[in-house]
Amino acid sequence: MRASSILALSLLLAPAVARAQKPAAAPPTPPAQARASVLHVPPGQAVDAEPLRLVAVIDAAVSEPVIVARYRRLGSAGPYREAPFERSSAGGYFATVPAEEVTRPGVEYYIAGRDAGGAEIAHFASEREPHPVLVEAPLVERLGQSDEERMGGRLDEIRLDFDGHNFGNRYHRHDYFMRSEIGWTHHFLRTLYAISFGYGGIEGKTPETDDPGALAVKKSARYGFSEVRTRLHESVFVDLRATLGVDRDDLEYGGSGAVTLGRPWRSCLQVGGEMLRSMGPTAYVRLQWDTAPPFLMGASVVKTDLPDAVLTDGLYIKYDIIYPLLDRLDVRAAVSYGSRDGASHWGGGAGAALSF
């Protein structure tokens, strides 16, 4: 009886003992702190004195109220400045480094965020290891440096040119012109690419009227000129010239202009014209190519009134070739063929340019 009572009591107490021996449950783990996800492709280069725009794709941006790009001058030990990321209309985010901060040799930066508790979260690079962005010179500066290397640092040039054409006519009267110029050019190789000053002269004869018995009269002019060449684009040049002088009877004045598509020292297309008070208008189209180095060749179609013809405009084609005879000396030869009234006749030209 006594043994059975003890057995019954142990059966009753067993669950309580088991519960007492079971270890206490661990406290619940707090949820992980939410973070933004930043996808950023870093630039490798920037242009001097132009804003640097940093673009990123940011997911869960609301979990970090502040996400910034911290930047400073490349290699500087100074403090970082901040550019906040802002949402763009296209859906991405961008931060802008001001143009005045984008200077050579470059900019370095990193991207960091700050959560609601104020803790900083690194997203790209770091304060100790920022990402470098090299700042390159503006395009006009880079083109100028390239041209100066090509020219061997010789920015000045003296040029002498002589050209002429004999138009002839069906009445066997003289109808020709000869033109010579000498000029000096200095190259700046920037937007203002070059300036030139020089002196020239035109001599010629042309029939006084279109009457079969008309005599050929002599025409001449002496003039000075100033010219500027501007580079509007990597491959667009504009030349403008002002001319002032005297002819046989009066003041001579006028001007000319030309547009070059391409590079004047390589393959290009040139379109230009000139107007002189006592010599009439001239217009031309010239195609130049450099497919047979070191020769530089060109073909032109020229329509002109030189030297103040009263007959129809003269029209001739012209082929020219330039050869670098020495390191500093280029020589030019040209041949032309065309007419004004009657059968076509020949013309030509020659020139030299010395750079220093």
ChimeraX attribute file (.defattr): number of C-alpha atoms within 10 A of each C-alpha:
attribute: neighborCount
match mode: 1-to-1
recipient: residues
	/A:1	5
	/A:2	6
	/A:3	7
	/A:4	8
	/A:5	9
	/A:6	10
	/A:7	10
	/A:8	10
	/A:9	10
	/A:10	11
	/A:11	10
	/A:12	10
	/A:13	10
	/A:14	11
	/A:15	11
	/A:16	10
	/A:17	11
	/A:18	9
	/A:19	10
	/A:20	10
	/A:21	9
	/A:22	8
	/A:23	7
	/A:24	8
	/A:25	6
	/A:26	6
	/A:27	6
	/A:28	6
	/A:29	6
	/A:30	6
	/A:31	6
	/A:32	6
	/A:33	8
	/A:34	13
	/A:35	16
	/A:36	19
	/A:37	15
	/A:38	19
	/A:39	13
	/A:40	16
	/A:41	10
	/A:42	15
	/A:43	14
	/A:44	11
	/A:45	14
	/A:46	21
	/A:47	19
	/A:48	21
	/A:49	17
	/A:50	16
	/A:51	15
	/A:52	21
	/A:53	13
	/A:54	18
	/A:55	20
	/A:56	19
	/A:57	15
	/A:58	19
	/A:59	13
	/A:60	11
	/A:61	19
	/A:62	13
	/A:63	16
	/A:64	21
	/A:65	13
	/A:66	17
	/A:67	25
	/A:68	19
	/A:69	23
	/A:70	21
	/A:71	22
	/A:72	22
	/A:73	21
	/A:74	20
	/A:75	12
	/A:76	10
	/A:77	8
	/A:78	8
	/A:79	10
	/A:80	16
	/A:81	14
	/A:82	18
	/A:83	18
	/A:84	18
	/A:85	21
	/A:86	17
	/A:87	16
	/A:88	11
	/A:89	7
	/A:90	6
	/A:91	10
	/A:92	14
	/A:93	19
	/A:94	20
	/A:95	22
	/A:96	16
	/A:97	22
	/A:98	13
	/A:99	14
	/A:100	10
	/A:101	18
	/A:102	24
	/A:103	19
	/A:104	17
	/A:105	15
	/A:106	21
	/A:107	24
	/A:108	21
	/A:109	25
	/A:110	23
	/A:111	27
	/A:112	21
	/A:113	24
	/A:114	18
	/A:115	19
	/A:116	13
	/A:117	8
	/A:118	11
	/A:119	9
	/A:120	14
	/A:121	16
	/A:122	14
	/A:123	18
	/A:124	20
	/A:125	15
	/A:126	15
	/A:127	16
	/A:128	7
	/A:129	11
	/A:130	19
	/A:131	19
	/A:132	22
	/A:133	22
	/A:134	19
	/A:135	21
	/A:136	18
	/A:137	17
	/A:138	14
	/A:139	14
	/A:140	16
	/A:141	14
	/A:142	14
	/A:143	16
	/A:144	18
	/A:145	16
	/A:146	13
	/A:147	17
	/A:148	16
	/A:149	11
	/A:150	10
	/A:151	15
	/A:152	13
	/A:153	12
	/A:154	15
	/A:155	16
	/A:156	17
	/A:157	17
	/A:158	18
	/A:159	18
	/A:160	18
	/A:161	18
	/A:162	19
	/A:163	19
	/A:164	22
	/A:165	25
	/A:166	23
	/A:167	25
	/A:168	22
	/A:169	20
	/A:170	11
	/A:171	14
	/A:172	11
	/A:173	18
	/A:174	18
	/A:175	25
	/A:176	27
	/A:177	23
	/A:178	20
	/A:179	19
	/A:180	18
	/A:181	19
	/A:182	18
	/A:183	19
	/A:184	18
	/A:185	19
	/A:186	18
	/A:187	19
	/A:188	17
	/A:189	21
	/A:190	19
	/A:191	17
	/A:192	15
	/A:193	18
	/A:194	19
	/A:195	19
	/A:196	18
	/A:197	17
	/A:198	18
	/A:199	17
	/A:200	19
	/A:201	18
	/A:202	20
	/A:203	18
	/A:204	23
	/A:205	22
	/A:206	26
	/A:207	25
	/A:208	16
	/A:209	14
	/A:210	14
	/A:211	10
	/A:212	11
	/A:213	11
	/A:214	13
	/A:215	15
	/A:216	17
	/A:217	16
	/A:218	17
	/A:219	21
	/A:220	20
	/A:221	23
	/A:222	19
	/A:223	19
	/A:224	19
	/A:225	19
	/A:226	18
	/A:227	19
	/A:228	19
	/A:229	23
	/A:230	19
	/A:231	18
	/A:232	14
	/A:233	13
	/A:234	13
	/A:235	12
	/A:236	17
	/A:237	21
	/A:238	20
	/A:239	18
	/A:240	17
	/A:241	18
	/A:242	16
	/A:243	22
	/A:244	17
	/A:245	17
	/A:246	16
	/A:247	19
	/A:248	12
	/A:249	10
	/A:250	11
	/A:251	14
	/A:252	19
	/A:253	20
	/A:254	19
	/A:255	18
	/A:256	18
	/A:257	18
	/A:258	19
	/A:259	18
	/A:260	19
	/A:261	18
	/A:262	17
	/A:263	15
	/A:264	15
	/A:265	10
	/A:266	14
	/A:267	16
	/A:268	18
	/A:269	20
	/A:270	20
	/A:271	17
	/A:272	18
	/A:273	17
	/A:274	20
	/A:275	18
	/A:276	20
	/A:277	16
	/A:278	22
	/A:279	22
	/A:280	17
	/A:281	20
	/A:282	19
	/A:283	18
	/A:284	18
	/A:285	17
	/A:286	18
	/A:287	17
	/A:288	22
	/A:289	18
	/A:290	15
	/A:291	11
	/A:292	8
	/A:293	11
	/A:294	11
	/A:295	13
	/A:296	19
	/A:297	22
	/A:298	18
	/A:299	19
	/A:300	19
	/A:301	18
	/A:302	20
	/A:303	19
	/A:304	22
	/A:305	22
	/A:306	28
	/A:307	27
	/A:308	22
	/A:309	25
	/A:310	14
	/A:311	17
	/A:312	12
	/A:313	18
	/A:314	23
	/A:315	20
	/A:316	21
	/A:317	19
	/A:318	20
	/A:319	19
	/A:320	18
	/A:321	17
	/A:322	20
	/A:323	16
	/A:324	16
	/A:325	12
	/A:326	9
	/A:327	10
	/A:328	14
	/A:329	16
	/A:330	16
	/A:331	18
	/A:332	21
	/A:333	18
	/A:334	20
	/A:335	18
	/A:336	22
	/A:337	18
	/A:338	23
	/A:339	22
	/A:340	24
	/A:341	18
	/A:342	13
	/A:343	11
	/A:344	17
	/A:345	17
	/A:346	17
	/A:347	20
	/A:348	18
	/A:349	20
	/A:350	18
	/A:351	18
	/A:352	19
	/A:353	19
	/A:354	17
	/A:355	19
	/A:356	13
